[in-house]
Amino acid sequence: MAIGASDELLGTFVPIAVYWLYSGMYVALDGVERLDLYRLHPREEEAAKNAVPRSAVVWGVLVQQAFQVAVSLTLFAVIGDESGIEQKQPPALMIALQFVIAMFVMDTWQYFMHRYMHVNKFLYKHIHSKHHTLVVPYSFGALYNHPLEGLILDTIGGALSFLISGMTPRTSIFFFSFATIKTVDDHCGLWLPGNVLHALFNNNSAYHDIHHQLYGNKYNFSQPFFVLWDKILGTYMPYSIEHRKGGGFESRPAKLVEQTKTD
């Protein structure tokens, strides 16, 4: 299939552009000191706890995105329609249903693959631990993974979501852009008032921050949309958003909050 300025090409590259634009917005906000009041970790903890410099994170994400581009273009080349006739978009209600199906498929795939990478000591040590070198998450570190993990969780998960939901390449532009925004937001490290994604989803920056801490390493595997599988399979860690002494917020497990109140 000859690929020009098509929906397939846009579906491949637009989410990457969205990733850097949206995470870049958070980088710009990082320079606003007043927003320290909404940080989930003190500013100095990033340098103290994260094991890799930001430059290495940028390079790691670019490598993963290169893999995504290669797989995406290959997928479209295999399943593409060579007739040159543009696929007709289904009614809005059908598109909404396809979004929901794709979200469920992506959540299901990523939950079980993500959890297995924690359970299997070899996979955690040699693959998934790379992502957890960022103890203090930040926006453009959302896709900082081992390339194999990126292929298994994100690229294959995205391909399954696309194929099973039956969405068109044009719909996939919007779906994967939305999934990208959601993933970046979950790693932004901020608890901003009025964040629409926090209002719509229980799976958010505070929820995922719990998972990045040592005490939450075996909990809150769900990503990027819902917390369904964590709650069904007993890996959900309840937490609350607390004001941190010295300014800002922190997501704290409910048990620690109760212990503090009784001490």
C-alpha positions as CSV (number, residue, x, y, z in Angstrom):
1,M,0.0,0.0,0.0
2,A,1.4,3.4,-0.9
3,I,1.3,5.6,2.1
4,G,0.9,9.4,1.5
5,A,-0.7,12.1,3.6
6,S,-3.3,9.5,4.6
7,D,-5.3,8.7,7.7
8,E,-2.8,5.8,8.3
9,L,0.1,8.2,8.3
10,L,-1.7,10.7,10.5
11,G,-2.7,7.9,12.9
12,T,0.9,7.0,13.2
13,F,2.5,10.4,13.6
14,V,-0.1,12.6,15.2
15,P,-0.1,10.8,18.6
16,I,3.7,11.3,18.7
17,A,3.3,15.0,18.0
18,V,0.6,15.1,20.7
19,Y,2.9,13.4,23.2
20,W,5.7,16.0,22.9
21,L,3.3,19.0,22.7
22,Y,1.2,17.9,25.7
23,S,4.2,16.9,27.8
24,G,6.0,20.1,26.6
25,M,3.1,22.1,28.1
26,Y,3.8,20.4,31.5
27,V,7.5,21.2,31.1
28,A,6.6,24.8,30.6
29,L,4.4,24.8,33.7
30,D,7.2,23.3,35.6
31,G,8.9,26.6,35.5
32,V,6.0,28.3,37.3
33,E,6.9,28.3,41.0
34,R,3.4,28.9,42.1
35,L,2.4,25.5,40.7
36,D,4.7,23.9,43.3
37,L,1.6,24.0,45.5
38,Y,0.1,21.3,43.3
39,R,3.2,19.0,42.9
40,L,2.9,15.4,44.2
41,H,6.6,15.4,45.2
42,P,8.9,18.3,46.2
43,R,10.9,19.6,43.3
44,E,14.2,18.4,44.8
45,E,13.0,14.8,45.0
46,E,13.2,14.3,41.2
47,A,17.0,14.7,41.2
48,A,17.4,12.8,44.4
49,K,15.3,9.8,43.6
50,N,15.2,9.4,39.8
51,A,18.2,7.3,38.5
52,V,18.4,8.7,35.0
53,P,18.9,12.3,33.6
54,R,16.2,13.9,31.5
55,S,18.3,13.7,28.4
56,A,18.4,9.9,28.7
57,V,14.6,9.9,29.1
58,V,14.1,11.9,25.9
59,W,16.4,9.5,24.0
60,G,14.7,6.4,25.4
61,V,11.2,7.7,24.4
62,L,12.3,8.6,20.9
63,V,13.7,5.0,20.5
64,Q,10.4,3.5,21.6
65,Q,8.4,5.8,19.3
66,A,10.6,4.7,16.4
67,F,9.5,1.1,17.1
68,Q,5.9,2.2,17.3
69,V,6.2,3.9,13.9
70,A,7.7,0.8,12.3
71,V,5.1,-1.5,13.7
72,S,2.2,0.9,12.9
73,L,3.2,1.4,9.3
74,T,3.7,-2.4,8.8
75,L,0.3,-3.1,10.3
76,F,-1.4,-0.6,8.0
77,A,0.5,-2.0,5.0
78,V,-0.7,-5.5,5.8
79,I,-4.3,-4.8,6.5
80,G,-4.7,-1.7,4.3
81,D,-7.2,-1.4,1.5
82,E,-5.3,-1.0,-1.8
83,S,-8.4,0.1,-3.7
84,G,-7.7,3.7,-2.8
85,I,-11.3,4.1,-1.7
86,E,-11.5,6.0,1.6
87,Q,-13.2,4.1,4.4
88,K,-16.6,5.6,5.3
89,Q,-16.8,6.8,8.9
90,P,-19.6,5.0,10.9
91,P,-22.2,7.0,12.8
92,A,-21.1,8.9,15.9
93,L,-22.8,6.4,18.3
94,M,-20.8,3.5,16.7
95,I,-17.6,5.5,17.0
96,A,-18.3,6.1,20.7
97,L,-18.8,2.4,21.1
98,Q,-15.6,1.6,19.3
99,F,-13.8,4.0,21.7
100,V,-15.2,2.2,24.7
101,I,-14.2,-1.2,23.3
102,A,-10.7,0.0,22.4
103,M,-10.3,1.4,25.9
104,F,-11.4,-1.9,27.5
105,V,-9.1,-3.9,25.2
106,M,-6.1,-1.6,25.9
107,D,-6.7,-1.6,29.7
108,T,-7.1,-5.4,29.8
109,W,-3.9,-6.1,27.8
110,Q,-1.8,-3.6,29.6
111,Y,-3.1,-4.6,33.1
112,F,-2.1,-8.3,32.6
113,M,1.1,-7.6,30.8
114,H,2.1,-4.9,33.2
115,R,1.3,-7.1,36.2
116,Y,3.2,-10.0,34.8
117,M,6.3,-7.8,34.3
118,H,6.2,-7.2,38.1
119,V,5.6,-10.8,39.0
120,N,8.3,-12.3,36.8
121,K,11.6,-11.3,38.5
122,F,13.6,-11.7,35.3
123,L,11.3,-9.4,33.3
124,Y,11.2,-6.8,36.1
125,K,14.9,-6.7,36.6
126,H,15.9,-6.6,32.9
127,I,12.9,-4.8,31.3
128,H,10.3,-3.1,33.4
129,S,12.6,-1.7,36.1
130,K,13.8,0.8,33.5
131,H,10.4,2.6,33.8
132,H,10.6,2.5,37.6
133,T,13.9,4.3,37.6
134,L,11.6,7.3,37.5
135,V,10.3,7.2,41.1
136,V,9.1,10.7,40.7
137,P,7.1,10.6,37.5
138,Y,7.0,13.6,35.1
139,S,5.2,14.2,31.8
140,F,7.6,13.2,29.1
141,G,8.8,10.2,31.1
142,A,5.4,8.5,30.5
143,L,6.8,6.3,27.7
144,Y,10.3,5.9,29.1
145,N,10.4,2.1,28.9
146,H,12.7,-0.7,27.7
147,P,12.0,-1.0,23.9
148,L,10.7,-4.5,24.4
149,E,8.2,-3.3,27.0
150,G,7.1,-0.5,24.7
151,L,6.5,-3.1,22.0
152,I,4.6,-5.5,24.2
153,L,2.5,-3.1,26.2
154,D,2.0,0.0,24.1
155,T,2.5,-1.1,20.5
156,I,0.8,-4.5,20.6
157,G,-1.8,-3.2,23.0
158,G,-2.6,-0.4,20.6
159,A,-2.8,-2.7,17.6
160,L,-5.2,-5.0,19.4
161,S,-7.4,-2.1,20.4
162,F,-7.5,-0.9,16.8
163,L,-8.2,-4.3,15.3
164,I,-10.7,-5.6,17.9
165,S,-12.7,-2.4,18.1
166,G,-13.0,-2.2,14.3
167,M,-12.3,1.5,14.2
168,T,-11.2,3.1,11.0
169,P,-7.7,4.7,10.6
170,R,-9.3,8.1,10.9
171,T,-11.0,7.2,14.2
172,S,-7.7,5.8,15.4
173,I,-6.1,9.3,15.0
174,F,-8.4,10.6,17.7
175,F,-8.3,7.5,19.9
176,F,-4.6,7.2,20.1
177,S,-4.1,10.9,20.6
178,F,-6.5,10.8,23.5
179,A,-4.8,7.7,25.0
180,T,-1.5,9.6,24.6
181,I,-2.8,12.6,26.5
182,K,-4.2,10.4,29.2
183,T,-0.8,8.5,29.6
184,V,1.2,11.8,29.8
185,D,-1.3,13.2,32.3
186,D,-1.0,10.2,34.5
187,H,2.7,10.9,34.8
188,C,2.6,14.6,35.0
189,G,3.4,14.7,38.8
190,L,0.8,17.4,39.4
191,W,-2.6,17.5,41.1
192,L,-4.1,20.5,39.4
193,P,-7.5,21.8,40.3
194,G,-10.0,21.6,37.4
195,N,-8.2,18.8,35.6
196,V,-11.0,17.3,33.5
197,L,-9.2,13.9,33.3
198,H,-9.1,13.7,37.0
199,A,-12.9,14.3,37.2
200,L,-13.6,11.7,34.5
201,F,-11.2,8.9,35.5
202,N,-10.2,7.4,38.9
203,N,-7.0,6.3,37.2
204,N,-5.0,9.6,37.3
205,S,-1.7,11.1,38.3
206,A,-2.2,10.4,42.0
207,Y,-3.3,6.8,41.4
208,H,-0.3,6.1,39.2
209,D,2.1,7.8,41.6
210,I,1.2,5.2,44.2
211,H,2.4,2.5,41.8
212,H,5.8,4.2,41.3
213,Q,6.6,4.2,45.0
214,L,8.2,1.2,46.7
215,Y,5.2,0.5,48.9
216,G,2.9,0.5,45.8
217,N,5.0,-1.6,43.5
218,K,2.7,-4.5,43.6
219,Y,-0.5,-2.4,43.3
220,N,-2.4,-0.1,40.9
221,F,-1.2,-1.8,37.7
222,S,-4.2,-0.5,35.7
223,Q,-3.5,1.9,32.9
224,P,-4.3,4.1,31.2
225,F,-8.1,4.5,31.7
226,F,-9.9,2.6,34.4
227,V,-9.2,0.8,37.6
228,L,-11.5,-2.1,36.9
229,W,-9.0,-4.9,36.9
230,D,-7.2,-3.7,40.0
231,K,-10.4,-3.7,41.9
232,I,-11.6,-7.1,40.6
233,L,-8.3,-8.9,41.2
234,G,-7.4,-7.3,44.5
235,T,-4.4,-5.2,43.5
236,Y,-6.1,-1.9,44.1
237,M,-4.5,0.2,46.8
238,P,-6.9,2.8,48.3
239,Y,-5.3,6.2,48.9
240,S,-6.1,9.8,49.7
241,I,-4.8,13.1,48.5
242,E,-3.1,14.9,51.5
243,H,-1.6,18.3,51.9
244,R,2.2,17.9,52.3
245,K,4.0,19.7,55.0
246,G,5.9,22.5,53.4
247,G,3.4,22.9,50.5
248,G,2.0,20.7,47.8
249,F,0.1,17.4,47.8
250,E,0.9,13.8,48.1
251,S,-1.0,10.6,47.4
252,R,-0.9,8.5,50.5
253,P,-2.1,4.9,51.0
254,A,-5.2,4.9,53.2
255,K,-3.5,2.6,55.7
256,L,-0.7,5.2,56.3
257,V,-3.3,8.0,56.6
258,E,-5.2,6.0,59.3
259,Q,-2.0,5.1,61.1
260,T,-1.0,8.8,61.2
261,K,-4.4,9.8,62.6
262,T,-4.1,7.2,65.4
263,D,-0.5,8.0,66.3
